[in-house]
């Protein structure tokens, strides 16, 4: 039994049925971010092992057999300490509530997005996408009602957590509006393709 310690985006994408598909790229990015965040392989970023295997078979044929099934998945029986379960569950509830369809992919994708929110970079980066526009398109297609709520084009990870605060009736910002907030640029500014500390994104 070999121990599976890491997983690169390129390594998983080598098995992709359709490498140019945005959803394929997003699932690959989520798996790799989960590895880096300590989430995987404890909980397959929230999916059951059967669901995770089905996802891999559909989007990355033979990856389960070659990369996962034969490996000793360390930490499999218990959640990793860095897996922020309550936060993950809140994000999942938000995303699942706004699904545009009941397809399996529309159930898997919220788990992938929530797991990627545990990453340290901009969300589109941790989902393995080429830019923020690709993420916006994915969200518009799969979470139309949630997408429509982001009328000010706020950064997506910021927007998700703002939605969670509103659902919990928690107000963190003291400014009367975003336009006059001192942190306006951190919420609405450009998202360059550089590694960014988590504290600067959320």
VMD Tcl script that draws the C-alpha trace (Angstrom):
set ca {
  {0.00 0.00 0.00}
  {1.48 3.34 -0.98}
  {0.73 6.45 1.05}
  {-0.91 9.29 -0.87}
  {0.61 12.47 0.55}
  {-0.12 15.07 -2.10}
  {-1.96 15.68 -5.31}
  {-1.12 18.21 -8.01}
  {-3.67 19.76 -10.32}
  {-1.67 18.57 -13.32}
  {-1.53 15.03 -11.96}
  {-5.30 14.77 -11.64}
  {-6.05 16.67 -14.86}
  {-3.97 14.11 -16.77}
  {-6.95 11.78 -16.25}
  {-9.58 14.33 -17.29}
  {-12.15 13.14 -19.82}
  {-12.56 16.74 -21.04}
  {-9.68 18.96 -19.83}
  {-11.20 22.10 -21.33}
  {-14.45 21.76 -19.37}
  {-14.78 24.37 -16.62}
  {-16.58 21.97 -14.28}
  {-13.79 19.41 -14.72}
  {-11.19 22.07 -13.87}
  {-13.20 23.14 -10.83}
  {-13.47 19.62 -9.43}
  {-9.73 19.05 -9.94}
  {-8.93 22.34 -8.21}
  {-11.18 21.47 -5.27}
  {-9.52 18.09 -4.74}
  {-6.04 19.64 -4.78}
  {-7.05 22.51 -2.49}
  {-8.58 20.00 -0.09}
  {-5.24 18.19 -0.01}
  {-3.34 21.41 0.67}
  {-5.82 22.49 3.35}
  {-5.70 19.20 5.22}
  {-9.33 18.42 4.37}
  {-8.60 15.47 2.10}
  {-8.53 12.53 2.35}
  {-10.41 12.48 5.66}
  {-13.81 13.35 4.20}
  {-13.33 13.57 0.40}
  {-14.15 17.27 0.81}
  {-17.48 16.34 2.34}
  {-18.73 13.75 -0.13}
  {-19.11 10.11 0.76}
  {-16.46 7.78 -0.62}
  {-19.05 6.40 -3.07}
  {-19.99 9.89 -4.30}
  {-16.36 10.89 -4.60}
  {-15.57 7.74 -6.56}
  {-18.51 8.43 -8.87}
  {-17.30 11.99 -9.45}
  {-13.83 10.75 -10.36}
  {-15.17 8.03 -12.66}
  {-17.30 10.57 -14.53}
  {-14.73 13.34 -14.88}
  {-11.37 11.62 -14.38}
  {-11.63 8.02 -15.64}
  {-9.20 5.60 -13.95}
  {-7.99 8.24 -11.48}
  {-9.73 6.48 -8.60}
  {-8.04 3.17 -9.39}
  {-4.61 4.64 -10.15}
  {-4.37 7.44 -7.59}
  {-6.73 6.72 -4.72}
  {-8.04 3.18 -4.38}
  {-4.58 1.59 -4.08}
  {-3.29 4.24 -1.68}
  {-3.25 4.23 2.08}
  {-5.41 7.28 2.70}
  {-3.94 8.57 5.93}
  {-6.35 10.21 8.37}
  {-9.32 8.60 6.63}
  {-11.18 7.65 9.80}
  {-11.19 11.04 11.50}
  {-11.64 14.63 10.30}
  {-8.44 16.62 9.95}
  {-8.04 19.46 12.50}
  {-7.92 22.07 9.76}
  {-11.24 20.94 8.36}
  {-13.53 23.73 9.58}
  {-16.67 21.64 9.76}
  {-19.21 24.21 10.98}
  {-18.01 26.77 8.47}
  {-18.09 24.15 5.72}
  {-21.63 23.13 6.62}
  {-22.84 26.74 6.55}
  {-21.33 27.27 3.11}
  {-22.84 24.01 1.88}
  {-26.30 24.97 3.13}
  {-26.07 28.31 1.32}
  {-24.93 26.78 -1.96}
  {-27.26 23.80 -1.90}
  {-30.22 26.10 -1.27}
  {-29.46 28.06 -4.43}
  {-28.82 25.17 -6.83}
  {-30.35 25.76 -10.25}
  {-30.94 22.05 -10.87}
  {-31.01 18.68 -9.10}
  {-28.34 17.05 -11.26}
  {-25.63 15.10 -9.43}
  {-23.07 17.66 -10.51}
  {-25.17 20.38 -8.90}
  {-24.87 18.48 -5.63}
  {-21.16 17.75 -5.95}
  {-20.27 21.32 -6.95}
  {-21.34 22.96 -3.65}
  {-19.00 20.59 -1.81}
  {-16.19 21.47 -4.20}
  {-16.79 25.21 -3.79}
  {-17.07 25.00 -0.01}
  {-13.86 22.97 0.20}
  {-12.10 25.49 -2.05}
  {-13.21 28.30 0.28}
  {-10.93 26.67 2.86}
  {-7.97 27.51 0.63}
  {-5.59 30.44 1.02}
  {-5.90 32.04 -2.43}
  {-8.69 33.71 -4.36}
  {-11.55 31.27 -4.83}
  {-11.12 30.99 -8.60}
  {-7.47 30.07 -8.06}
  {-8.22 27.42 -5.46}
  {-10.79 25.95 -7.86}
  {-8.16 25.62 -10.58}
  {-9.90 28.07 -12.92}
  {-8.22 30.43 -15.35}
  {-9.72 33.63 -13.94}
  {-12.56 35.14 -11.92}
  {-14.79 35.35 -14.98}
  {-14.69 31.55 -15.32}
  {-15.86 31.24 -11.71}
  {-18.62 33.79 -12.25}
  {-19.83 31.86 -15.29}
  {-19.86 28.61 -13.34}
  {-21.85 30.20 -10.53}
  {-24.30 31.85 -12.91}
  {-24.98 28.54 -14.63}
  {-25.35 26.48 -11.46}
  {-26.50 28.96 -8.77}
  {-28.46 31.59 -10.67}
  {-30.42 32.97 -7.70}
  {-27.25 33.36 -5.60}
  {-25.37 34.86 -8.54}
  {-28.12 37.45 -8.99}
  {-27.74 38.57 -5.37}
  {-24.19 39.77 -6.00}
  {-25.34 42.97 -7.65}
  {-22.18 44.87 -6.77}
  {-19.80 42.27 -8.20}
  {-18.21 41.61 -4.80}
  {-15.39 39.08 -4.71}
  {-17.08 35.70 -4.49}
  {-15.54 34.39 -1.30}
  {-16.26 37.70 0.41}
  {-19.80 37.55 -0.94}
  {-20.44 34.03 0.36}
  {-19.30 34.93 3.86}
  {-21.32 38.15 3.76}
  {-24.38 36.03 2.96}
  {-23.62 33.78 5.94}
  {-23.36 36.80 8.22}
  {-26.70 38.11 6.99}
  {-28.33 34.70 7.51}
  {-26.99 34.68 11.07}
  {-28.05 38.32 11.51}
  {-24.48 39.29 12.27}
  {-23.25 42.73 11.18}
  {-19.48 43.10 11.06}
  {-19.13 46.20 8.90}
  {-19.65 49.54 10.65}
  {-19.83 51.61 7.45}
  {-23.30 52.70 6.28}
  {-22.59 51.40 2.78}
  {-19.86 49.56 0.90}
  {-19.02 52.65 -1.13}
  {-17.79 54.55 1.93}
  {-16.12 51.60 3.68}
  {-12.36 51.83 4.21}
  {-12.03 48.19 3.12}
  {-13.91 48.68 -0.14}
  {-10.97 47.65 -2.34}
  {-10.42 44.40 -0.45}
  {-14.01 43.37 -1.22}
  {-14.41 44.72 -4.74}
  {-10.88 45.22 -6.10}
  {-9.11 43.17 -8.78}
  {-8.13 39.58 -8.06}
  {-4.61 39.13 -9.41}
  {-3.21 35.65 -9.98}
  {-0.90 35.70 -6.97}
  {-0.91 33.70 -3.76}
  {-2.72 35.67 -1.07}
  {-2.96 35.03 2.66}
  {-6.38 33.89 3.84}
  {-6.75 36.89 6.12}
  {-6.52 39.19 3.09}
  {-9.26 37.39 1.16}
  {-12.05 36.69 3.64}
}
mol new
graphics top color blue
foreach p $ca { graphics top sphere $p radius 0.5 }
foreach p [lrange $ca 0 end-1] q [lrange $ca 1 end] { graphics top cylinder $p $q radius 0.2 }
display resetview
